[in-house]
Amino acid sequence: MNDDLVQHLDIALRHAPPGLTATPIPRMDLCVGQGSGNQAPCLYRSMICFILQGSKRIAINDQLLSYDREHYLISALDLPLTGQILDAEGGRPYVAVSLVLDPALLAQLAASMPPVRECAPKGVGIAINPMTAALRDTVLRLLSLLDTPVDIPVLGPMIERELLYRLLQGPQGRLLRQIAQPEGALGSIRRAVAWIRDHANSRLRIDALCEASGMSRASLHRHFQAMTGLSPVQYQKLLRLQQARQLLLAGEHRAADVAFAVGYESASQFSREYARQFGAPPARDVRKIRQAIGNPIRAALD
């Protein structure tokens, strides 16, 4: 590990206790955690994530992705996933920095840049790419502002622009440009995802979802599946189950009460779908996780 990375790991660990920490830099969070043998639900927002130490595995539908400090992740829309964080060598903690993407800033930067050659999009709205020296330097300079908070209002936006500029020049430039274009297919699916999240505990109405996204039924299903790996119904179901698991881990709620709280009309259906998703019925799953870690886990991993 080079000296710069050691220095900035020290900065991150001084400014972030275990768990998820919102920093004074707008939309930038730090996550510090210990590795676990269990996968836990997490909601990836439209963001970029850089790991400073350790690694992480995430599952989106049937696709398994892994990344570490040699790679960065871009999520183009809110995605309900399951994730597992892994320690670095010697049991050192997982440390990551994430930045929620600003579509307006991306649009502004993209409009000012000359045309670039871009690879074809892969469909799913999440991608992992190799880290570059220029990106690492930019991320570490942004992180170093935590030691000089008086500089954040002036230098923070400048370094963020540089970071996004470099990402727009990279292999996922096309994906980032789509985030900045509300009239495109990705913009429509982002609106559909927002509608589902706002109505997660209500019955899914496809007609309302088509109206919110501006798409026909056929187009909505095709693009939604391509970009999230899920159908709209599956997406809502996974959101509900993740919310239910977090509620169960956070307190002593009865499974039946949680089922109705997240929108299920049948406690038995909830128990069946929960076991299918997480490998055990609610009570057994929560007991297993608590025994493994000694206390309720934090709901957010990134």
C-alpha positions as protocol buffer text, in pm:
chain_id: "A"
residue {
  index: 1
  type: MET
  ca { x: 0 y: 0 z: 0 }
}
residue {
  index: 2
  type: ASN
  ca { x: 148 y: 336 z: -100 }
}
residue {
  index: 3
  type: ASP
  ca { x: 211 y: 621 z: 145 }
}
residue {
  index: 4
  type: ASP
  ca { x: -66 y: 842 z: 4 }
}
residue {
  index: 5
  type: LEU
  ca { x: -329 y: 572 z: 54 }
}
residue {
  index: 6
  type: VAL
  ca { x: -208 y: 508 z: 409 }
}
residue {
  index: 7
  type: GLN
  ca { x: -229 y: 881 z: 483 }
}
residue {
  index: 8
  type: HIS
  ca { x: -583 y: 915 z: 354 }
}
residue {
  index: 9
  type: LEU
  ca { x: -700 y: 596 z: 521 }
}
residue {
  index: 10
  type: ASP
  ca { x: -586 y: 762 z: 841 }
}
residue {
  index: 11
  type: ILE
  ca { x: -797 y: 1069 z: 755 }
}
residue {
  index: 12
  type: ALA
  ca { x: -1104 y: 855 z: 686 }
}
residue {
  index: 13
  type: LEU
  ca { x: -1069 y: 658 z: 1008 }
}
residue {
  index: 14
  type: ARG
  ca { x: -1022 y: 975 z: 1214 }
}
residue {
  index: 15
  type: HIS
  ca { x: -1340 y: 1129 z: 1073 }
}
residue {
  index: 16
  type: ALA
  ca { x: -1567 y: 824 z: 1067 }
}
residue {
  index: 17
  type: PRO
  ca { x: -1659 y: 586 z: 1351 }
}
residue {
  index: 18
  type: PRO
  ca { x: -1782 y: 236 z: 1259 }
}
residue {
  index: 19
  type: GLY
  ca { x: -2092 y: 253 z: 1043 }
}
residue {
  index: 20
  type: LEU
  ca { x: -2211 y: 509 z: 792 }
}
residue {
  index: 21
  type: THR
  ca { x: -2106 y: 872 z: 843 }
}
residue {
  index: 22
  type: ALA
  ca { x: -2231 y: 1177 z: 651 }
}
residue {
  index: 23
  type: THR
  ca { x: -1937 y: 1413 z: 599 }
}
residue {
  index: 24
  type: PRO
  ca { x: -1934 y: 1795 z: 577 }
}
residue {
  index: 25
  type: ILE
  ca { x: -1872 y: 1754 z: 204 }
}
residue {
  index: 26
  type: PRO
  ca { x: -2217 y: 1761 z: 39 }
}
residue {
  index: 27
  type: ARG
  ca { x: -2349 y: 1417 z: -60 }
}
residue {
  index: 28
  type: MET
  ca { x: -2027 y: 1240 z: 45 }
}
residue {
  index: 29
  type: ASP
  ca { x: -2041 y: 958 z: 302 }
}
residue {
  index: 30
  type: LEU
  ca { x: -1780 y: 740 z: 468 }
}
residue {
  index: 31
  type: CYS
  ca { x: -1842 y: 379 z: 562 }
}
residue {
  index: 32
  type: VAL
  ca { x: -1628 y: 184 z: 809 }
}
residue {
  index: 33
  type: GLY
  ca { x: -1719 y: -175 z: 886 }
}
residue {
  index: 34
  type: GLN
  ca { x: -1589 y: -517 z: 979 }
}
residue {
  index: 35
  type: GLY
  ca { x: -1616 y: -814 z: 749 }
}
residue {
  index: 36
  type: SER
  ca { x: -1908 y: -1048 z: 794 }
}
residue {
  index: 37
  type: GLY
  ca { x: -1999 y: -1396 z: 680 }
}
residue {
  index: 38
  type: ASN
  ca { x: -2354 y: -1276 z: 618 }
}
residue {
  index: 39
  type: GLN
  ca { x: -2506 y: -1082 z: 333 }
}
residue {
  index: 40
  type: ALA
  ca { x: -2719 y: -786 z: 436 }
}
residue {
  index: 41
  type: PRO
  ca { x: -2970 y: -573 z: 245 }
}
residue {
  index: 42
  type: CYS
  ca { x: -2852 y: -238 z: 119 }
}
residue {
  index: 43
  type: LEU
  ca { x: -2997 y: 25 z: -111 }
}
residue {
  index: 44
  type: TYR
  ca { x: -2746 y: 168 z: -353 }
}
residue {
  index: 45
  type: ARG
  ca { x: -2837 y: 520 z: -452 }
}
residue {
  index: 46
  type: SER
  ca { x: -2731 y: 684 z: -778 }
}
residue {
  index: 47
  type: MET
  ca { x: -2368 y: 722 z: -674 }
}
residue {
  index: 48
  type: ILE
  ca { x: -2003 y: 639 z: -713 }
}
residue {
  index: 49
  type: CYS
  ca { x: -1817 y: 435 z: -453 }
}
residue {
  index: 50
  type: PHE
  ca { x: -1444 y: 406 z: -394 }
}
residue {
  index: 51
  type: ILE
  ca { x: -1303 y: 150 z: -152 }
}
residue {
  index: 52
  type: LEU
  ca { x: -996 y: 255 z: 42 }
}
residue {
  index: 53
  type: GLN
  ca { x: -948 y: -74 z: 228 }
}
residue {
  index: 54
  type: GLY
  ca { x: -1109 y: -418 z: 218 }
}
residue {
  index: 55
  type: SER
  ca { x: -1356 y: -528 z: -47 }
}
residue {
  index: 56
  type: LYS
  ca { x: -1725 y: -586 z: -106 }
}
residue {
  index: 57
  type: ARG
  ca { x: -1947 y: -834 z: -286 }
}
residue {
  index: 58
  type: ILE
  ca { x: -2292 y: -736 z: -405 }
}
residue {
  index: 59
  type: ALA
  ca { x: -2569 y: -935 z: -568 }
}
residue {
  index: 60
  type: ILE
  ca { x: -2816 y: -780 z: -809 }
}
residue {
  index: 61
  type: ASN
  ca { x: -3072 y: -1040 z: -907 }
}
residue {
  index: 62
  type: ASP
  ca { x: -2856 y: -1337 z: -1022 }
}
residue {
  index: 63
  type: GLN
  ca { x: -2549 y: -1125 z: -1095 }
}
residue {
  index: 64
  type: LEU
  ca { x: -2261 y: -1126 z: -844 }
}
residue {
  index: 65
  type: LEU
  ca { x: -2016 y: -833 z: -850 }
}
residue {
  index: 66
  type: SER
  ca { x: -1702 y: -775 z: -645 }
}
residue {
  index: 67
  type: TYR
  ca { x: -1487 y: -466 z: -607 }
}
residue {
  index: 68
  type: ASP
  ca { x: -1198 y: -342 z: -397 }
}
residue {
  index: 69
  type: ARG
  ca { x: -954 y: -48 z: -381 }
}
residue {
  index: 70
  type: GLU
  ca { x: -835 y: -131 z: -732 }
}
residue {
  index: 71
  type: HIS
  ca { x: -1185 y: -73 z: -872 }
}
residue {
  index: 72
  type: TYR
  ca { x: -1468 y: 180 z: -840 }
}
residue {
  index: 73
  type: LEU
  ca { x: -1842 y: 133 z: -868 }
}
residue {
  index: 74
  type: ILE
  ca { x: -2100 y: 349 z: -1044 }
}
residue {
  index: 75
  type: SER
  ca { x: -2471 y: 303 z: -975 }
}
residue {
  index: 76
  type: ALA
  ca { x: -2694 y: 488 z: -1220 }
}
residue {
  index: 77
  type: LEU
  ca { x: -3015 y: 453 z: -1021 }
}
residue {
  index: 78
  type: ASP
  ca { x: -3142 y: 338 z: -682 }
}
residue {
  index: 79
  type: LEU
  ca { x: -3096 y: -38 z: -662 }
}
residue {
  index: 80
  type: PRO
  ca { x: -3197 y: -275 z: -379 }
}
residue {
  index: 81
  type: LEU
  ca { x: -2912 y: -521 z: -338 }
}
residue {
  index: 82
  type: THR
  ca { x: -2762 y: -762 z: -91 }
}
residue {
  index: 83
  type: GLY
  ca { x: -2403 y: -696 z: 6 }
}
residue {
  index: 84
  type: GLN
  ca { x: -2121 y: -851 z: 204 }
}
residue {
  index: 85
  type: ILE
  ca { x: -1823 y: -649 z: 322 }
}
residue {
  index: 86
  type: LEU
  ca { x: -1484 y: -816 z: 363 }
}
residue {
  index: 87
  type: ASP
  ca { x: -1194 y: -711 z: 582 }
}
residue {
  index: 88
  type: ALA
  ca { x: -854 y: -633 z: 440 }
}
residue {
  index: 89
  type: GLU
  ca { x: -554 y: -852 z: 525 }
}
residue {
  index: 90
  type: GLY
  ca { x: -483 y: -877 z: 895 }
}
residue {
  index: 91
  type: GLY
  ca { x: -845 y: -807 z: 988 }
}
residue {
  index: 92
  type: ARG
  ca { x: -819 y: -436 z: 907 }
}
residue {
  index: 93
  type: PRO
  ca { x: -1165 y: -280 z: 859 }
}
residue {
  index: 94
  type: TYR
  ca { x: -1347 y: -213 z: 536 }
}
residue {
  index: 95
  type: VAL
  ca { x: -1331 y: 159 z: 453 }
}
residue {
  index: 96
  type: ALA
  ca { x: -1515 y: 323 z: 162 }
}
residue {
  index: 97
  type: VAL
  ca { x: -1612 y: 669 z: 41 }
}
residue {
  index: 98
  type: SER
  ca { x: -1926 y: 729 z: -166 }
}
residue {
  index: 99
  type: LEU
  ca { x: -2060 y: 1035 z: -346 }
}
residue {
  index: 100
  type: VAL
  ca { x: -2422 y: 1069 z: -458 }
}
residue {
  index: 101
  type: LEU
  ca { x: -2432 y: 1185 z: -819 }
}
residue {
  index: 102
  type: ASP
  ca { x: -2573 y: 1526 z: -911 }
}
residue {
  index: 103
  type: PRO
  ca { x: -2750 y: 1494 z: -1250 }
}
residue {
  index: 104
  type: ALA
  ca { x: -2749 y: 1872 z: -1306 }
}
residue {
  index: 105
  type: LEU
  ca { x: -2373 y: 1893 z: -1256 }
}
residue {
  index: 106
  type: LEU
  ca { x: -2318 y: 1593 z: -1483 }
}
residue {
  index: 107
  type: ALA
  ca { x: -2529 y: 1759 z: -1753 }
}
residue {
  index: 108
  type: GLN
  ca { x: -2336 y: 2084 z: -1719 }
}
residue {
  index: 109
  type: LEU
  ca { x: -2001 y: 1910 z: -1748 }
}
residue {
  index: 110
  type: ALA
  ca { x: -2107 y: 1684 z: -2035 }
}
residue {
  index: 111
  type: ALA
  ca { x: -2232 y: 1985 z: -2233 }
}
residue {
  index: 112
  type: SER
  ca { x: -1895 y: 2157 z: -2197 }
}
residue {
  index: 113
  type: MET
  ca { x: -1687 y: 1856 z: -2305 }
}
residue {
  index: 114
  type: PRO
  ca { x: -1587 y: 1760 z: -2658 }
}
residue {
  index: 115
  type: PRO
  ca { x: -1734 y: 1436 z: -2795 }
}
residue {
  index: 116
  type: VAL
  ca { x: -1553 y: 1125 z: -2671 }
}
residue {
  index: 117
  type: ARG
  ca { x: -1546 y: 768 z: -2792 }
}
residue {
  index: 118
  type: GLU
  ca { x: -1763 y: 559 z: -2563 }
}
residue {
  index: 119
  type: CYS
  ca { x: -1813 y: 188 z: -2517 }
}
residue {
  index: 120
  type: ALA
  ca { x: -2161 y: 46 z: -2560 }
}
residue {
  index: 121
  type: PRO
  ca { x: -2368 y: 35 z: -2240 }
}
residue {
  index: 122
  type: LYS
  ca { x: -2407 y: -306 z: -2073 }
}
residue {
  index: 123
  type: GLY
  ca { x: -2773 y: -255 z: -1987 }
}
residue {
  index: 124
  type: VAL
  ca { x: -2781 y: -297 z: -1608 }
}
residue {
  index: 125
  type: GLY
  ca { x: -2746 y: 40 z: -1439 }
}
residue {
  index: 126
  type: ILE
  ca { x: -2446 y: -57 z: -1228 }
}
residue {
  index: 127
  type: ALA
  ca { x: -2086 y: -99 z: -1336 }
}
residue {
  index: 128
  type: ILE
  ca { x: -1742 y: -170 z: -1189 }
}
residue {
  index: 129
  type: ASN
  ca { x: -1426 y: -42 z: -1353 }
}
residue {
  index: 130
  type: PRO
  ca { x: -1052 y: -40 z: -1278 }
}
residue {
  index: 131
  type: MET
  ca { x: -927 y: 250 z: -1068 }
}
residue {
  index: 132
  type: THR
  ca { x: -682 y: 489 z: -1233 }
}
residue {
  index: 133
  type: ALA
  ca { x: -401 y: 693 z: -1078 }
}
residue {
  index: 134
  type: ALA
  ca { x: -571 y: 1020 z: -1178 }
}
residue {
  index: 135
  type: LEU
  ca { x: -903 y: 916 z: -1019 }
}
residue {
  index: 136
  type: ARG
  ca { x: -731 y: 799 z: -701 }
}
residue {
  index: 137
  type: ASP
  ca { x: -545 y: 1129 z: -670 }
}
residue {
  index: 138
  type: THR
  ca { x: -868 y: 1326 z: -713 }
}
residue {
  index: 139
  type: VAL
  ca { x: -1058 y: 1115 z: -458 }
}
residue {
  index: 140
  type: LEU
  ca { x: -781 y: 1149 z: -203 }
}
residue {
  index: 141
  type: ARG
  ca { x: -765 y: 1527 z: -246 }
}
residue {
  index: 142
  type: LEU
  ca { x: -1140 y: 1545 z: -190 }
}
residue {
  index: 143
  type: LEU
  ca { x: -1107 y: 1329 z: 121 }
}
residue {
  index: 144
  type: SER
  ca { x: -822 y: 1544 z: 257 }
}
residue {
  index: 145
  type: LEU
  ca { x: -1062 y: 1841 z: 281 }
}
residue {
  index: 146
  type: LEU
  ca { x: -1206 y: 1677 z: 593 }
}
residue {
  index: 147
  type: ASP
  ca { x: -893 y: 1794 z: 774 }
}
residue {
  index: 148
  type: THR
  ca { x: -945 y: 2153 z: 657 }
}
residue {
  index: 149
  type: PRO
  ca { x: -1326 y: 2203 z: 666 }
}
residue {
  index: 150
  type: VAL
  ca { x: -1289 y: 2577 z: 605 }
}
residue {
  index: 151
  type: ASP
  ca { x: -1175 y: 2488 z: 251 }
}
residue {
  index: 152
  type: ILE
  ca { x: -1476 y: 2270 z: 169 }
}
residue {
  index: 153
  type: PRO
  ca { x: -1715 y: 2542 z: 36 }
}
residue {
  index: 154
  type: VAL
  ca { x: -1456 y: 2662 z: -219 }
}
residue {
  index: 155
  type: LEU
  ca { x: -1242 y: 2360 z: -302 }
}
residue {
  index: 156
  type: GLY
  ca { x: -1506 y: 2087 z: -258 }
}
residue {
  index: 157
  type: PRO
  ca { x: -1712 y: 2180 z: -567 }
}
residue {
  index: 158
  type: MET
  ca { x: -1395 y: 2223 z: -773 }
}
residue {
  index: 159
  type: ILE
  ca { x: -1261 y: 1878 z: -686 }
}
residue {
  index: 160
  type: GLU
  ca { x: -1604 y: 1719 z: -736 }
}
residue {
  index: 161
  type: ARG
  ca { x: -1619 y: 1869 z: -1086 }
}
residue {
  index: 162
  type: GLU
  ca { x: -1275 y: 1730 z: -1160 }
}
residue {
  index: 163
  type: LEU
  ca { x: -1379 y: 1388 z: -1033 }
}
residue {
  index: 164
  type: LEU
  ca { x: -1693 y: 1377 z: -1247 }
}
residue {
  index: 165
  type: TYR
  ca { x: -1500 y: 1510 z: -1546 }
}
residue {
  index: 166
  type: ARG
  ca { x: -1255 y: 1220 z: -1520 }
}
residue {
  index: 167
  type: LEU
  ca { x: -1539 y: 971 z: -1483 }
}
residue {
  index: 168
  type: LEU
  ca { x: -1714 y: 1116 z: -1788 }
}
residue {
  index: 169
  type: GLN
  ca { x: -1394 y: 1052 z: -1982 }
}
residue {
  index: 170
  type: GLY
  ca { x: -1377 y: 693 z: -1858 }
}
residue {
  index: 171
  type: PRO
  ca { x: -1540 y: 369 z: -1974 }
}
residue {
  index: 172
  type: GLN
  ca { x: -1875 y: 459 z: -1814 }
}
residue {
  index: 173
  type: GLY
  ca { x: -1898 y: 806 z: -1966 }
}
residue {
  index: 174
  type: ARG
  ca { x: -2203 y: 704 z: -2164 }
}
residue {
  index: 175
  type: LEU
  ca { x: -2381 y: 573 z: -1854 }
}
residue {
  index: 176
  type: LEU
  ca { x: -2311 y: 898 z: -1670 }
}
residue {
  index: 177
  type: ARG
  ca { x: -2437 y: 1103 z: -1964 }
}
residue {
  index: 178
  type: GLN
  ca { x: -2761 y: 905 z: -1955 }
}
residue {
  index: 179
  type: ILE
  ca { x: -2808 y: 1003 z: -1590 }
}
residue {
  index: 180
  type: ALA
  ca { x: -2795 y: 1366 z: -1701 }
}
residue {
  index: 181
  type: GLN
  ca { x: -3060 y: 1316 z: -1973 }
}
residue {
  index: 182
  type: PRO
  ca { x: -3411 y: 1300 z: -1825 }
}
residue {
  index: 183
  type: GLU
  ca { x: -3562 y: 1240 z: -2167 }
}
residue {
  index: 184
  type: GLY
  ca { x: -3372 y: 914 z: -2226 }
}
residue {
  index: 185
  type: ALA
  ca { x: -3461 y: 558 z: -2127 }
}
residue {
  index: 186
  type: LEU
  ca { x: -3251 y: 573 z: -1811 }
}
residue {
  index: 187
  type: GLY
  ca { x: -3422 y: 896 z: -1706 }
}
residue {
  index: 188
  type: SER
  ca { x: -3760 y: 727 z: -1751 }
}
residue {
  index: 189
  type: ILE
  ca { x: -3656 y: 427 z: -1543 }
}
residue {
  index: 190
  type: ARG
  ca { x: -3516 y: 657 z: -1273 }
}
residue {
  index: 191
  type: ARG
  ca { x: -3861 y: 820 z: -1251 }
}
residue {
  index: 192
  type: ALA
  ca { x: -4025 y: 476 z: -1234 }
}
residue {
  index: 193
  type: VAL
  ca { x: -3789 y: 370 z: -955 }
}
residue {
  index: 194
  type: ALA
  ca { x: -3865 y: 691 z: -762 }
}
residue {
  index: 195
  type: TRP
  ca { x: -4240 y: 624 z: -797 }
}
residue {
  index: 196
  type: ILE
  ca { x: -4203 y: 268 z: -667 }
}
residue {
  index: 197
  type: ARG
  ca { x: -3997 y: 386 z: -370 }
}
residue {
  index: 198
  type: ASP
  ca { x: -4256 y: 654 z: -288 }
}
residue {
  index: 199
  type: HIS
  ca { x: -4534 y: 394 z: -302 }
}
residue {
  index: 200
  type: ALA
  ca { x: -4341 y: 90 z: -175 }
}
residue {
  index: 201
  type: ASN
  ca { x: -4607 y: -4 z: 80 }
}
residue {
  index: 202
  type: SER
  ca { x: -4899 y: 24 z: -162 }
}
residue {
  index: 203
  type: ARG
  ca { x: -5021 y: -209 z: -433 }
}
residue {
  index: 204
  type: LEU
  ca { x: -4816 y: -160 z: -749 }
}
residue {
  index: 205
  type: ARG
  ca { x: -5024 y: 5 z: -1023 }
}
residue {
  index: 206
  type: ILE
  ca { x: -4860 y: -46 z: -1360 }
}
residue {
  index: 207
  type: ASP
  ca { x: -5075 y: 222 z: -1527 }
}
residue {
  index: 208
  type: ALA
  ca { x: -4958 y: 480 z: -1273 }
}
residue {
  index: 209
  type: LEU
  ca { x: -4600 y: 362 z: -1317 }
}
residue {
  index: 210
  type: CYS
  ca { x: -4626 y: 400 z: -1696 }
}
residue {
  index: 211
  type: GLU
  ca { x: -4762 y: 752 z: -1648 }
}
residue {
  index: 212
  type: ALA
  ca { x: -4481 y: 845 z: -1409 }
}
residue {
  index: 213
  type: SER
  ca { x: -4213 y: 711 z: -1642 }
}
residue {
  index: 214
  type: GLY
  ca { x: -4369 y: 828 z: -1968 }
}
residue {
  index: 215
  type: MET
  ca { x: -4338 y: 478 z: -2116 }
}
residue {
  index: 216
  type: SER
  ca { x: -4572 y: 218 z: -2258 }
}
residue {
  index: 217
  type: ARG
  ca { x: -4614 y: -108 z: -2067 }
}
residue {
  index: 218
  type: ALA
  ca { x: -4394 y: -302 z: -2307 }
}
residue {
  index: 219
  type: SER
  ca { x: -4119 y: -39 z: -2310 }
}
residue {
  index: 220
  type: LEU
  ca { x: -4131 y: 3 z: -1932 }
}
residue {
  index: 221
  type: HIS
  ca { x: -4091 y: -369 z: -1864 }
}
residue {
  index: 222
  type: ARG
  ca { x: -3815 y: -410 z: -2122 }
}
residue {
  index: 223
  type: HIS
  ca { x: -3603 y: -119 z: -2003 }
}
residue {
  index: 224
  type: PHE
  ca { x: -3672 y: -175 z: -1633 }
}
residue {
  index: 225
  type: GLN
  ca { x: -3556 y: -535 z: -1655 }
}
residue {
  index: 226
  type: ALA
  ca { x: -3248 y: -437 z: -1857 }
}
residue {
  index: 227
  type: MET
  ca { x: -3136 y: -165 z: -1615 }
}
residue {
  index: 228
  type: THR
  ca { x: -3223 y: -315 z: -1277 }
}
residue {
  index: 229
  type: GLY
  ca { x: -3215 y: -686 z: -1347 }
}
residue {
  index: 230
  type: LEU
  ca { x: -3568 y: -702 z: -1202 }
}
residue {
  index: 231
  type: SER
  ca { x: -3927 y: -652 z: -1310 }
}
residue {
  index: 232
  type: PRO
  ca { x: -4114 y: -364 z: -1141 }
}
residue {
  index: 233
  type: VAL
  ca { x: -4301 y: -614 z: -922 }
}
residue {
  index: 234
  type: GLN
  ca { x: -3978 y: -789 z: -822 }
}
residue {
  index: 235
  type: TYR
  ca { x: -3816 y: -453 z: -747 }
}
residue {
  index: 236
  type: GLN
  ca { x: -4099 y: -352 z: -514 }
}
residue {
  index: 237
  type: LYS
  ca { x: -4098 y: -693 z: -346 }
}
residue {
  index: 238
  type: LEU
  ca { x: -3723 y: -671 z: -277 }
}
residue {
  index: 239
  type: LEU
  ca { x: -3762 y: -317 z: -138 }
}
residue {
  index: 240
  type: ARG
  ca { x: -4035 y: -440 z: 97 }
}
residue {
  index: 241
  type: LEU
  ca { x: -3834 y: -741 z: 214 }
}
residue {
  index: 242
  type: GLN
  ca { x: -3524 y: -533 z: 276 }
}
residue {
  index: 243
  type: GLN
  ca { x: -3727 y: -279 z: 473 }
}
residue {
  index: 244
  type: ALA
  ca { x: -3885 y: -563 z: 672 }
}
residue {
  index: 245
  type: ARG
  ca { x: -3546 y: -715 z: 755 }
}
residue {
  index: 246
  type: GLN
  ca { x: -3416 y: -380 z: 875 }
}
residue {
  index: 247
  type: LEU
  ca { x: -3724 y: -331 z: 1096 }
}
residue {
  index: 248
  type: LEU
  ca { x: -3685 y: -678 z: 1244 }
}
residue {
  index: 249
  type: LEU
  ca { x: -3315 y: -627 z: 1314 }
}
residue {
  index: 250
  type: ALA
  ca { x: -3371 y: -283 z: 1465 }
}
residue {
  index: 251
  type: GLY
  ca { x: -3625 y: -388 z: 1729 }
}
residue {
  index: 252
  type: GLU
  ca { x: -3851 y: -653 z: 1874 }
}
residue {
  index: 253
  type: HIS
  ca { x: -4133 y: -623 z: 1621 }
}
residue {
  index: 254
  type: ARG
  ca { x: -4342 y: -931 z: 1549 }
}
residue {
  index: 255
  type: ALA
  ca { x: -4302 y: -1064 z: 1196 }
}
residue {
  index: 256
  type: ALA
  ca { x: -4675 y: -1030 z: 1129 }
}
residue {
  index: 257
  type: ASP
  ca { x: -4675 y: -664 z: 1232 }
}
residue {
  index: 258
  type: VAL
  ca { x: -4374 y: -595 z: 1010 }
}
residue {
  index: 259
  type: ALA
  ca { x: -4540 y: -775 z: 719 }
}
residue {
  index: 260
  type: PHE
  ca { x: -4841 y: -543 z: 730 }
}
residue {
  index: 261
  type: ALA
  ca { x: -4621 y: -237 z: 791 }
}
residue {
  index: 262
  type: VAL
  ca { x: -4432 y: -289 z: 463 }
}
residue {
  index: 263
  type: GLY
  ca { x: -4744 y: -355 z: 257 }
}
residue {
  index: 264
  type: TYR
  ca { x: -4812 y: -729 z: 271 }
}
residue {
  index: 265
  type: GLU
  ca { x: -5172 y: -836 z: 312 }
}
residue {
  index: 266
  type: SER
  ca { x: -5083 y: -1189 z: 424 }
}
residue {
  index: 267
  type: ALA
  ca { x: -4834 y: -1274 z: 699 }
}
residue {
  index: 268
  type: SER
  ca { x: -4790 y: -1626 z: 561 }
}
residue {
  index: 269
  type: GLN
  ca { x: -4706 y: -1494 z: 214 }
}
residue {
  index: 270
  type: PHE
  ca { x: -4456 y: -1254 z: 371 }
}
residue {
  index: 271
  type: SER
  ca { x: -4289 y: -1538 z: 563 }
}
residue {
  index: 272
  type: ARG
  ca { x: -4263 y: -1753 z: 249 }
}
residue {
  index: 273
  type: GLU
  ca { x: -4115 y: -1474 z: 37 }
}
residue {
  index: 274
  type: TYR
  ca { x: -3881 y: -1365 z: 317 }
}
residue {
  index: 275
  type: ALA
  ca { x: -3745 y: -1720 z: 352 }
}
residue {
  index: 276
  type: ARG
  ca { x: -3705 y: -1749 z: -26 }
}
residue {
  index: 277
  type: GLN
  ca { x: -3507 y: -1423 z: -37 }
}
residue {
  index: 278
  type: PHE
  ca { x: -3292 y: -1457 z: 277 }
}
residue {
  index: 279
  type: GLY
  ca { x: -3271 y: -1834 z: 322 }
}
residue {
  index: 280
  type: ALA
  ca { x: -3468 y: -1864 z: 648 }
}
residue {
  index: 281
  type: PRO
  ca { x: -3800 y: -1748 z: 799 }
}
residue {
  index: 282
  type: PRO
  ca { x: -3793 y: -1402 z: 964 }
}
residue {
  index: 283
  type: ALA
  ca { x: -3739 y: -1502 z: 1327 }
}
residue {
  index: 284
  type: ARG
  ca { x: -3468 y: -1757 z: 1249 }
}
residue {
  index: 285
  type: ASP
  ca { x: -3291 y: -1524 z: 1006 }
}
residue {
  index: 286
  type: VAL
  ca { x: -3279 y: -1235 z: 1256 }
}
residue {
  index: 287
  type: ARG
  ca { x: -3167 y: -1464 z: 1540 }
}
residue {
  index: 288
  type: LYS
  ca { x: -2887 y: -1604 z: 1324 }
}
residue {
  index: 289
  type: ILE
  ca { x: -2758 y: -1257 z: 1230 }
}
residue {
  index: 290
  type: ARG
  ca { x: -2770 y: -1130 z: 1587 }
}
residue {
  index: 291
  type: GLN
  ca { x: -2584 y: -1435 z: 1714 }
}
residue {
  index: 292
  type: ALA
  ca { x: -2318 y: -1392 z: 1446 }
}
residue {
  index: 293
  type: ILE
  ca { x: -2244 y: -1029 z: 1522 }
}
residue {
  index: 294
  type: GLY
  ca { x: -2354 y: -991 z: 1882 }
}
residue {
  index: 295
  type: ASN
  ca { x: -2592 y: -699 z: 1822 }
}
residue {
  index: 296
  type: PRO
  ca { x: -2827 y: -557 z: 1557 }
}
residue {
  index: 297
  type: ILE
  ca { x: -2641 y: -449 z: 1244 }
}
residue {
  index: 298
  type: ARG
  ca { x: -2666 y: -107 z: 1086 }
}
residue {
  index: 299
  type: ALA
  ca { x: -2915 y: -98 z: 804 }
}
residue {
  index: 300
  type: ALA
  ca { x: -2682 y: 91 z: 570 }
}
residue {
  index: 301
  type: LEU
  ca { x: -2358 y: -59 z: 444 }
}
residue {
  index: 302
  type: ASP
  ca { x: -2258 y: 214 z: 199 }
}
